[in-house]
Amino acid sequence: MLHGGADIQQVGYGALTALHIATIAGHHEAVDILLQHGAYVNVQDAVFFTPLHIAAYYGHDQVAKLLLKFGADVNVSGEVGDRPLHLAAAKGFLSVVKMLLAEGSKTEVNAQDNEDHVPLHFCARFGHREVVHFLLQGNFELQPHSVNIYGDTPLHLACYNGKFEVVKEIVQLSGTESLSKENIFSETAFHR
């Protein structure tokens, strides 16, 4: 189809391109062919997701690696300010998180979405202890006590959702500063 003149940038429903769809399917070979034939690596769909957002969301690490090789922007914001790192952290895909934060990467580990969540908020909320551990142990200048617009720290979200192992990990690796922080409802993590 490409050799016959098909438009590689053609958008369909939801502003999805062939590259988006190949990424959703995790089809490494199709993604590679599309990129080699000039598919725009940072194309955004109707919710401003790039193929890298999609690869991070589905945990398609080999596709993500290929997209990064072709210059995918790691800090593009989705419609609600979410970056690929937010999505990989929320879903617990440690291999993608590691790839996005590899040495020399420009990934902003403290990037905030529209509600001021950093990626650590999401992996804490959903109980992804291995991702929490990696982020807190890494040399990323991570701010472990950052708050969202509700005043919740990652520790608050782990407590709200009963993620005991994550609570222990956060307190052991980042100290007790979050224990005394009150959110906008005057709740500390201990209240939960």
Rosetta silent file (secondary structure, phi, psi, omega in degrees, C-alpha in Angstrom):
SEQUENCE: MLHGGADIQQVGYGALTALHIATIAGHHEAVDILLQHGAYVNVQDAVFFTPLHIAAYYGHDQVAKLLLKFGADVNVSGEVGDRPLHLAAAKGFLSVVKMLLAEGSKTEVNAQDNEDHVPLHFCARFGHREVVHFLLQGNFELQPHSVNIYGDTPLHLACYNGKFEVVKEIVQLSGTESLSKENIFSETAFHR
SCORE:     score description
SCORE:     0.000 S_00000001
   1 L     0.000  -40.376  178.712    0.000    0.000    0.000 S_00000001
   2 L   -64.811  -42.343  178.946    2.842    2.393    0.805 S_00000001
   3 L   -67.845  -23.227  178.402    4.543    1.650   -2.499 S_00000001
   4 L   -86.415    1.118  174.864    1.201    2.224   -4.230 S_00000001
   5 L   101.833   12.322  178.254    0.975    5.761   -2.836 S_00000001
   6 L   -60.802  143.420  179.438   -1.110    5.347    0.326 S_00000001
   7 L   -78.422  109.595 -176.477   -0.978    8.411    2.610 S_00000001
   8 L   -67.446  -21.954 -178.865    1.058    7.320    5.624 S_00000001
   9 L   -95.801    3.453 -177.919   -0.220   10.303    7.653 S_00000001
  10 L   -54.872  133.719  178.704   -3.932    9.612    6.913 S_00000001
  11 L  -107.527  146.331  178.084   -6.048    9.979   10.039 S_00000001
  12 L  -118.463 -153.343 -179.323   -9.149    8.004   10.832 S_00000001
  13 H   -54.413  134.044  179.990  -11.648    7.877   13.659 S_00000001
  14 H    72.326   14.628 -177.813  -10.274    9.547   16.806 S_00000001
  15 H    61.661   28.575  177.847   -7.478   11.063   14.708 S_00000001
  16 L   -81.648  136.474  174.061   -5.697    7.700   14.774 S_00000001
  17 L  -101.209  173.444  175.817   -3.030    7.069   12.175 S_00000001
  18 H   -59.073  -35.847  179.460   -1.688    3.727   10.987 S_00000001
  19 H   -64.985  -41.490  175.671    1.241    4.255   13.384 S_00000001
  20 H   -58.441  -47.660 -175.132   -1.142    4.644   16.340 S_00000001
  21 H   -67.230  -41.252  176.708   -3.005    1.471   15.377 S_00000001
  22 H   -62.583  -35.948  178.411    0.158   -0.578   14.827 S_00000001
  23 H   -68.798  -44.984  177.320    1.353    0.608   18.242 S_00000001
  24 H   -54.515  -42.662 -179.297   -1.930   -0.325   19.930 S_00000001
  25 L   -74.590  -11.891 -177.508   -1.545   -3.818   18.460 S_00000001
  26 L    69.744   27.101 -175.836    2.082   -3.982   19.622 S_00000001
  27 L   -88.568   89.368 -175.649    3.090   -4.856   16.066 S_00000001
  28 H   -54.625  -45.975 -176.935    6.811   -4.063   16.124 S_00000001
  29 H   -64.217  -43.395  178.887    7.415   -4.902   12.453 S_00000001
  30 H   -65.261  -40.712  177.477    4.551   -2.706   11.198 S_00000001
  31 H   -60.387  -45.113 -179.655    5.691    0.178   13.417 S_00000001
  32 H   -60.253  -47.043 -179.916    9.217   -0.184   12.046 S_00000001
  33 H   -61.275  -45.668 -179.490    8.014   -0.157    8.407 S_00000001
  34 H   -61.767  -43.670 -179.984    5.800    2.871    9.000 S_00000001
  35 H   -66.181  -39.997  178.811    8.592    4.817   10.690 S_00000001
  36 H   -65.542  -23.721 -179.854   11.077    3.919    7.955 S_00000001
  37 L   -98.635   14.315  171.451    8.614    5.250    5.388 S_00000001
  38 L    97.168   12.195  175.582    8.227    8.620    7.125 S_00000001
  39 L   -60.530  136.593 -178.023    5.369    8.210    9.580 S_00000001
  40 L   -73.463  114.778 -172.146    5.518   11.131   11.988 S_00000001
  41 L   -66.483  -26.496 -177.945    6.697    9.641   15.296 S_00000001
  42 L  -105.589   22.197  178.792    5.116   12.382   17.440 S_00000001
  43 L   -61.663  140.223 -178.945    1.707   12.466   15.731 S_00000001
  44 L  -112.864  142.694  178.921   -1.113   13.058   18.234 S_00000001
  45 L   -89.427 -163.961 -175.085   -4.596   11.558   18.199 S_00000001
  46 L   -64.319  -25.443  177.121   -7.862   13.159   19.392 S_00000001
  47 L  -105.650   20.074  176.520   -6.744   13.039   23.058 S_00000001
  48 L    65.451   22.338  174.801   -3.237   14.219   22.127 S_00000001
  49 L   -82.134  134.580  171.440   -1.662   10.784   22.675 S_00000001
  50 L   -90.279  168.771  173.585    1.408   10.014   20.616 S_00000001
  51 H   -55.808  -32.768  178.785    2.336    6.447   19.710 S_00000001
  52 H   -65.890  -37.981  173.846    4.782    6.545   22.669 S_00000001
  53 H   -55.773  -46.804 -176.289    1.869    7.272   25.037 S_00000001
  54 H   -65.611  -43.961  178.359    0.102    4.222   23.625 S_00000001
  55 H   -61.477  -39.697  178.630    3.167    1.967   23.868 S_00000001
  56 H   -66.087  -41.690 -178.429    3.646    3.072   27.496 S_00000001
  57 H   -64.519  -39.893 -178.308   -0.029    2.464   28.325 S_00000001
  58 H   -93.074   -4.337  179.358   -0.030   -1.073   26.882 S_00000001
  59 L    72.405   26.847  178.182    3.485   -1.976   28.016 S_00000001
  60 L   -82.081   81.512 -171.815    4.758   -2.617   24.502 S_00000001
  61 H   -66.450  -35.913  179.580    8.394   -2.170   25.456 S_00000001
  62 H   -69.540  -36.555  176.006    9.919   -3.210   22.120 S_00000001
  63 H   -67.560  -42.978  178.014    7.656   -0.801   20.243 S_00000001
  64 H   -58.633  -42.716  179.365    8.500    1.941   22.761 S_00000001
  65 H   -60.700  -41.924  179.083   12.210    1.267   22.217 S_00000001
  66 H   -66.325  -43.852  178.579   11.745    1.605   18.459 S_00000001
  67 H   -60.892  -41.795  178.128    9.742    4.832   18.810 S_00000001
  68 H   -64.023  -39.608  177.482   12.468    6.292   21.024 S_00000001
  69 H   -58.914  -34.550 -179.541   15.089    5.278   18.453 S_00000001
  70 L   -89.913   12.277  172.423   13.152    7.292   15.869 S_00000001
  71 L    90.655   24.266  178.093   13.106   10.363   18.118 S_00000001
  72 L   -58.520  137.409  178.988    9.807   10.114   19.997 S_00000001
  73 L   -80.735  118.712 -175.744    9.366   13.025   22.389 S_00000001
  74 L   -77.258  -12.506 -174.204    9.183   11.636   25.929 S_00000001
  75 L  -114.157   15.606  177.314    7.585   14.769   27.381 S_00000001
  76 L   -68.509  136.755  179.943    4.618   15.377   25.080 S_00000001
  77 L   -90.805  137.598  169.643    1.449   15.978   27.098 S_00000001
  78 L   -77.681 -174.670 -175.130   -1.785   14.167   26.507 S_00000001
  79 L   -57.699  -34.197  179.776   -5.121   15.942   26.805 S_00000001
  80 L  -106.266   23.602  175.855   -4.999   15.981   30.610 S_00000001
  81 L    82.781    6.201 -178.394   -1.277   16.652   30.821 S_00000001
  82 L   -79.910  135.581  178.181   -0.259   13.013   31.152 S_00000001
  83 L  -100.687  166.873  176.250    3.101   12.005   29.742 S_00000001
  84 H   -53.360  -36.100  179.572    4.178    8.507   28.686 S_00000001
  85 H   -65.291  -37.619  175.500    5.908    8.109   32.082 S_00000001
  86 H   -56.880  -45.835 -175.653    2.614    8.797   33.900 S_00000001
  87 H   -68.545  -44.871  179.490    0.951    6.023   31.904 S_00000001
  88 H   -64.340  -38.280  178.821    3.716    3.429   32.315 S_00000001
  89 H   -67.315  -42.467 -179.592    3.883    4.156   36.066 S_00000001
  90 H   -62.965  -36.368 -177.712    0.093    3.909   36.437 S_00000001
  91 H   -89.121   -9.817  177.324    0.019    0.557   34.662 S_00000001
  92 L    79.845   24.818 -179.637    3.109   -0.795   36.463 S_00000001
  93 L   -88.046   86.264 -175.441    5.229   -1.431   33.373 S_00000001
  94 H   -59.254  -39.289 -178.446    8.667   -1.266   34.971 S_00000001
  95 H   -63.005  -37.959  178.314   10.549   -2.082   31.753 S_00000001
  96 H   -71.562  -41.045  176.837    8.952    0.904   29.993 S_00000001
  97 H   -57.254  -47.025  179.377    9.575    3.159   33.009 S_00000001
  98 H   -61.152  -41.056 -179.858   13.247    2.132   32.966 S_00000001
  99 H   -63.934  -43.823 -178.874   13.465    2.759   29.231 S_00000001
 100 H   -66.933  -26.144 -178.561   11.915    6.219   29.552 S_00000001
 101 L  -107.583   17.595 -179.626   14.351    7.103   32.340 S_00000001
 102 L   -58.861  155.650 -179.388   17.457    5.526   30.798 S_00000001
 103 L   -52.153  132.338 -179.640   20.720    7.402   31.146 S_00000001
 104 L    89.235   -5.459 -179.903   20.772   10.453   28.927 S_00000001
 105 L   -70.943  150.873  177.445   16.984   10.587   28.703 S_00000001
 106 L  -100.493   13.320 -179.035   15.240   13.944   28.862 S_00000001
 107 L   -62.491  129.549  178.646   12.173   12.489   30.591 S_00000001
 108 L   -85.831  103.858 -174.916   10.882   14.815   33.286 S_00000001
 109 L   -68.316  -23.312  179.209   10.410   12.517   36.287 S_00000001
 110 L  -104.976   19.614  178.994    8.498   15.232   38.186 S_00000001
 111 L   -60.695  139.710 -178.262    6.260   16.262   35.265 S_00000001
 112 L  -108.996  142.415  172.971    2.765   17.137   36.436 S_00000001
 113 L   -84.745 -169.357 -175.845   -0.537   16.409   34.754 S_00000001
 114 L   -68.042  -14.359  175.604   -3.476   18.830   34.883 S_00000001
 115 L  -109.614   18.810  177.393   -4.203   17.845   38.498 S_00000001
 116 L    66.095   20.314  173.402   -0.516   18.134   39.484 S_00000001
 117 L   -75.256  136.041  169.665    0.016   14.367   39.722 S_00000001
 118 L   -98.576  164.298 -179.850    3.577   13.242   39.126 S_00000001
 119 H   -53.082  -34.445  179.315    4.240    9.688   37.909 S_00000001
 120 H   -60.884  -34.025  176.287    4.992    8.595   41.498 S_00000001
 121 H   -56.285  -44.336 -174.169    1.400    9.456   42.462 S_00000001
 122 H   -71.312  -44.636 -179.407    0.089    6.924   39.947 S_00000001
 123 H   -70.162  -29.066  175.367    2.311    3.971   40.750 S_00000001
 124 H   -68.462  -45.129 -178.452    1.684    4.570   44.473 S_00000001
 125 H   -59.032  -41.366 -175.524   -2.084    4.750   43.943 S_00000001
 126 L   -94.884    3.414  172.631   -2.219    1.499   42.011 S_00000001
 127 L    78.309   28.093  179.857    0.244   -0.389   44.230 S_00000001
 128 L   -88.522   80.563 -173.749    3.107   -0.901   41.810 S_00000001
 129 H   -57.826  -39.388 -177.980    5.797   -1.369   44.455 S_00000001
 130 H   -64.407  -37.959  178.702    8.574   -2.249   41.982 S_00000001
 131 H   -70.532  -43.073  176.868    8.043    0.992   40.065 S_00000001
 132 H   -57.138  -47.727 -179.431    7.863    2.998   43.308 S_00000001
 133 H   -59.417  -47.910 -179.702   11.093    1.374   44.442 S_00000001
 134 H   -59.330  -46.373 -178.532   12.851    2.080   41.134 S_00000001
 135 H   -65.123  -41.354 -177.734   11.786    5.738   41.118 S_00000001
 136 H   -75.863  -29.037 -179.376   12.745    6.338   44.737 S_00000001
 137 H   -85.246  -20.237 -176.645   16.078    4.474   44.521 S_00000001
 138 L   -73.991  167.165  178.848   17.137    6.062   41.236 S_00000001
 139 L   -98.873   65.573 -172.052   19.202    9.178   40.837 S_00000001
 140 L  -111.810    4.126 -174.615   16.382   11.130   39.179 S_00000001
 141 L    56.637   38.017  179.185   15.982   14.159   41.469 S_00000001
 142 L   -68.196  141.158  176.117   12.530   12.834   42.214 S_00000001
 143 L  -103.525   93.387 -171.227   10.362   14.880   44.581 S_00000001
 144 L   -72.291  -14.141 -176.909    8.683   12.133   46.653 S_00000001
 145 L  -108.945   18.455 -179.042    6.539   14.471   48.764 S_00000001
 146 L   -66.282  153.477 -176.718    4.983   16.493   45.933 S_00000001
 147 L  -118.110  149.853  174.211    1.277   17.196   46.177 S_00000001
 148 L   -87.752 -174.109 -176.194   -1.537   17.187   43.654 S_00000001
 149 L   -66.208  -13.966  178.177   -4.250   19.876   43.513 S_00000001
 150 L   -94.977   -0.706 -178.923   -6.014   18.156   46.415 S_00000001
 151 L    83.889    8.551 -178.983   -2.888   18.284   48.561 S_00000001
 152 L   -83.647  132.328  171.787   -2.360   14.525   48.335 S_00000001
 153 L   -87.916  169.434  172.463    1.165   13.136   48.305 S_00000001
 154 H   -55.489  -34.845  178.467    1.933    9.738   46.748 S_00000001
 155 H   -63.579  -41.737  175.470    1.782    8.386   50.319 S_00000001
 156 H   -54.273  -49.526 -175.156   -1.785    9.678   50.700 S_00000001
 157 H   -65.683  -36.650  176.154   -2.843    7.863   47.529 S_00000001
 158 H   -64.470  -41.573  178.677   -1.184    4.611   48.585 S_00000001
 159 H   -66.706  -44.822  179.808   -2.966    4.811   51.937 S_00000001
 160 H   -55.632  -34.101 -173.676   -6.337    5.691   50.385 S_00000001
 161 L  -102.718   11.062  174.825   -6.101    2.599   48.216 S_00000001
 162 L    65.308   33.052 -178.230   -4.792    0.185   50.857 S_00000001
 163 L   -94.270   75.206 -171.733   -1.424   -0.395   49.181 S_00000001
 164 H   -58.620  -43.360 -179.116    0.464   -1.353   52.345 S_00000001
 165 H   -63.774  -35.829  177.695    3.670   -2.543   50.654 S_00000001
 166 H   -70.127  -40.101  176.802    3.900    0.733   48.748 S_00000001
 167 H   -56.821  -48.633  179.065    3.287    2.702   51.947 S_00000001
 168 H   -59.579  -43.639 -178.328    6.208    0.898   53.601 S_00000001
 169 H   -61.357  -46.582 -178.292    8.410    1.484   50.539 S_00000001
 170 H   -63.424  -46.389 -178.392    7.678    5.215   50.417 S_00000001
 171 H   -65.825  -42.297 -178.678    8.299    5.753   54.136 S_00000001
 172 H   -66.835  -38.653 -173.292   11.479    3.645   54.152 S_00000001
 173 H   -94.937  -20.999 -176.631   12.998    5.249   51.058 S_00000001
 174 H  -120.007   -0.679  178.806   11.826    8.857   51.259 S_00000001
 175 L    88.115 -171.160 -170.423   11.479    9.523   54.953 S_00000001
 176 L  -104.558    7.860 -177.666    8.550   10.726   57.004 S_00000001
 177 H   -54.259  -39.398 -178.171    7.939   14.214   55.579 S_00000001
 178 H   -68.391  -21.720 -177.495    4.712   13.087   53.890 S_00000001
 179 H   -62.714  -30.505 -176.967    3.294   11.776   57.164 S_00000001
 180 H   -97.926   -3.608 -179.274    2.610   15.280   58.462 S_00000001
 181 L   -76.317  129.817  176.773    1.327   16.828   55.219 S_00000001
 182 L  -100.055  140.260  175.387   -2.366   17.650   55.243 S_00000001
 183 L   -84.873 -172.649 -176.144   -4.417   17.684   52.076 S_00000001
 184 L   -68.907  -10.548  177.420   -7.169   20.233   51.379 S_00000001
 185 L  -100.087   13.545 -178.980   -9.531   18.176   53.550 S_00000001
 186 L    62.320   29.746  178.891   -7.120   18.451   56.524 S_00000001
 187 L  -103.568  134.602  168.507   -6.279   14.753   56.222 S_00000001
 188 L   -93.933  170.240  177.111   -2.825   13.327   56.686 S_00000001
 189 H   -59.717  -32.547 -178.217   -1.893    9.957   55.222 S_00000001
 190 H   -64.793  -29.006  177.656   -2.315    8.536   58.726 S_00000001
 191 H   -60.212  -29.478 -179.608   -6.017    9.428   58.693 S_00000001
 192 L   -87.550    0.000    0.000   -6.440    6.831   55.973 S_00000001
